[in-house]
């Protein structure tokens, strides 16, 4: 089709027959209209954009923060009342927002706290005089923007962990945790960790990853026989650890050094002598005392005694006293030759 310079198209609204929209053609004389050109009536804008409000501020100067409006009143000649429901109005926390039922304006009346309510979802309504909905209920989302108003807090006052002695450098010992109530995964909630002190103080045998809270061993060898435990004082700071006027929380870390079997039992004497009465069996002949620097009472500390020589006839038995770690030598059978028997060497083995 072709349009004359002064042709126009009349569109009639089926729902509202008294309304007309005229589209006057003033271009493309004697040319086809582009295929992508459409003459369409614009729908009413019964929508609203999301709202973002910052916590901790006086927002009264931003009022009204939102407004809903329906042009159906002009179309039908009706009186409209606007209404909002949701958190901050009809649900706790109450008294955050107020609205004007005549204009649809929404005002904020309180200072917001994101940690208490991170967002509000309100429903807006356009009602006739009988309270019937003239429009589909409208969602209004209000996001509360975070400010850095919280400091990190440790999840425990005392953290406990353990690591074996002689562990390689950079061995993961444990992890400590502090949380910040500000918005997750932002700089406001970032936590930086630091070791304040170590006891015993020297040498420094642990280091702390400032970003993750993981505690590792340094290159200095841990020796349980020298120090069986360490106590750390740690702190958690806001952000990258910069000094601010915010309170700094501290916690204690107790690390136990676990024993490994790195020591051998040593006898107090090179030679032991004992006597027994003739023709007695199952009697204790002597006790052989040893010392072992490994953890007392552990399997690493417990000695194992065997005869290296001198007991080929099997007249004697030796076992370990688990309480004292002594070797108990007992005569278990008698022979006329027993008085001639003896032993000249003991082999001590670790379990």
N, C-alpha and C positions, 0 to 999 in steps of 0.2 A: 504494500500500500504506500501511497504518497500523501504527505500532509501539505496543505496550503499554508502560507505564512501566518494566517490568522485562524487556523483551525484550532479547536479545543475539544477535549474529551470530558464528558460529564460522568462522574462516578456516583452512584447512589448507594447509600448505606442501607442494607436490607433490614438490619436490626433497628436502626433509627432512621426511618424514611424521611424525616424532616431535615437530615443533614446531607449536604452535597459537597464534593471536593472537585474543583475545576483545575485541570492541568492544561495550561496554554502552551502550545508549541511555538517557539520563537526562533528555533535554529534548524539547521539541516534542511533548508528549503528544497523541496522536490527530491529529497534523499530518504532512504530507508532509515528508520531508527535503529541504532545498534541493538543486536540481539540481547545484550545484557541489561538493557534499560527496561525497567518495570515501573508501572504506575501502581503503587501499593499504598493503602492507607496505613499510617503509622499507628501502632497499638498504644494504649495508655501505658505509661511508665509506672506501674505498680510494683516497683522494685527499689531496693536501697543498697548502697555499697557498704561493705564492712567498715567498722569504725575501729581505730586504734587509739588508746589513751594510755599515757604513761603513769605508772604508779608513783605514789609519794608526792604528788604535785597538787596544787590548788588548780582545779580544772574549771572553776566557775567562769573564767573569761572565755572559755571555749564553747559555752552554752549558746544556743542549743547544739548538742553534739550530733543530733540526727533529727530528721523530720520525715514523716510519711504523709503522702497526699494521694487522694484519688479524685479524678475529675468526673467521676460518675454523678456527683452532685449537680454539676452544671448540665450534664447530659439529661438527667432525669428530674432535675428540680427538687432534689431531696436534701434533707438536713442530715449531715454525717457527724457521727461521734467517733473519735479515735481512741484506741485503747492499746496498752502494752501489758504483757504478762511475762513472767520468768524471774530468774534470779535477780535480786536487787530491787524487785518491785513486789511481786506476789509470793516469792520464795526467798528463804534466807540466803545471804544476808540482806535483811530488809533495809529500806531507806536509802539505797544507793542512788536510785534514779526517781525522778518525778516527770510526769508528762502533762501536756495541755490537751484535754479531750477535744477542744474546738479546732486547734491548729495542727495537731499531730506532732508538735515539737517535744523532743525528749531532752531533759536536762540531767546532769550529774550533780549530786549534792554532797558527796563525800570523797575523801582522799582514798584512792584505791590501793589495795595490797595484792600484788600478783601472787605472792606465796600463799595467800588465803584463797583467792579466786583468780585463776589465770585468764579466764575468759567468761563472758556472759553471752547467753543465747536468749534473746527476747523474741516474742511473737507480737506482731503488730496487727491490729484489726481495724477495719472500717465498718461501722455499724449504723443501721438505720434507727429510727426512733423506737422501734420495738426490740432492738438488740440483735437483729438478724445481721449476719455477715453479708456485706455488699460486695466484698472481694474475697479472694482466697487468702487465708492468714499468711502474713509475710514474716520471714525470718530476718532478724537483725543480729548480726554477730559483732560483738565488741571484744577485741583483743586487748589485754592489759600488757603494756610494754614494760620490760624489766629494767630496773636500775640496780646498781651494785650496792645493795643495802644489807647484805649478810656476809658474815665471816665464816670460814671453814670451822667445822666442829668434828673432833675425832669420834669415831663410832665406839671406841672403848677408852677407858682411862689407862688401862694397862694391857699391852699386847705381849704375848708369850710365843716363843719360837725356839728352835733347836737346830744345830748343825753339827756334823761329825768333825772331830779334830782331824787335822791334816787334809781338810778339804781343799780342792784346787781353787785358785784365784777366780773370782767372779762367779762363785757358786751362789745360787739363789737360796737365801735363808728363809725369808718370810715376806709378807706384804702387810703394810699398815694402811688404814683407810680413814680419810676425813671427808665429810660431805658439806657442800655449800648449797643452801636453799634457793639461791638465785637460779635463773633459767638454765636448764641443762645444756651442755655442749656449747656454751658461750664463754667468753672471757670473764664474764661476771661470776661464773660458777667454777672457774679454773682454780685448782689447788696446787700449791708448791710446797714440797716437804724439805726439811733440813734437819740434820743431826746437830743438836745443840751441845751435847756433851756425851762422853763415854766413861764408864767406870768399870775396871781400871782404865785410867785415861790414856796410857801409852803402852804400846804403839797403837795407832788406829787400825783396827782389824775389820771394820765394816764401812761400807759406803751406802748412801741412800739415793735412789733415783728420784730426783726432785719432782718429776712429772707423774710417775706411776706409784710411788710409795713402796717400791720393792727394795729390800735390803739385801746386799750381796757381801761376800767376803772380799777383802783386799788381797794383795799378793803376799801379805804377811801370814806365816803359817800359824794356825791355831794349835795350841798344845793344851789338852785338858789337864795334864799333870801340872801345868804352870798356872792356868786360870780355868776353872770349871764353869764359870758363867760370866756374863757381861750385862751391864745395865746401861741403856741408852735413854737420854732425854731427847725427844723429837718435837718439832713444831710444824704447824701447818699455817701457811700464809695465803692471803688472797692473791689471785692473778699469778704473775710471774715471780712472786716472792718479794716484791718491792716493799719498802718500809712505808707504812701508812699509819693513820691515827686509829685504825681498827684494832680491837683486842686480838692478841695472838694466842691461840690455844696450844697447849703442850700436852704430851702424853709420855708414859713410860714404856720402855720396851725391855723385856727380860729375855735374854738368849742363853740357853743352856748348851754347853759344849759336850757333845756325846762322845763317849769313850770308844776307841778302837783298840784292837789287841796289838799294841806297839811296844809292849814291854815283856820281858821274860822273868820267871821267878828265880830268885837268888837265895841260896841257903846261907844261913848265918855263919855256919862253920864248915870247914872242909872235911872234918872227921867227927863221927858220933860213936859213942860207946854205950852199951847197955848190958845188963845182967838179968838172968832169970833163974828161978829155982829149978832143980832137976825134976823131970817127969811131969811138968805142968804144960798144958796146952791151952790154946785160945786165951793167952794172956798177952797184955800189951808189953812190948819190949822197950820201945822208946817212941818219942815224937820228934820229927825232923821239921824244924820251923823254917819257913821261907818268907820272903817279902816280894811283892809284885806291885809296881807303881800304877797298874791299871785300876779302874774303879772298883773299890772294895765291895765284895759281895756279888760282883758280876761274873759271867762266864769267862770274861777276859782275865780276870784276877785269879780265878781258881786254878791251882796247879794240878798236874797229873804226874803221879810218881810211878816209876817202874824200876825193877832191879836190872842193872846192867850185867852184873855177875855175882857169883857167890851164893846164889840160891837155886842152883841147878837141881837140887833134890826136892824143891818145892816145900820146904819146911816153914817158910815165912810168907806172910801176906802183908801188903802195904796198900792203904787206901787213904783218901784225902778227907780230912775233917772240913766240911763245907763252911763251918762257922769260923774256924781259926786259920784255915788254909795250911794246916800242918799235915805232914805225912805220918800216919800211925802204923808202926811196924808191929805185927802180931805173930807169935809162934802158933802154928796151926797143927803141927804134928811132931811127935817125939821119936828120936832114934838114939841108939847108943852112940852113934857117931855125931850126934847133934852138937856135942861140945866142941867138936873139931871144925864145925862149919862156921862160916862167916861171910861177910861180903866186903868188898873193898871199893865199890864204886856204885853211885846212884845216878841214873839219868833222869832229869826233870824235863817233862814235856808240857807244853801249853795245850789246853783243850781248844 
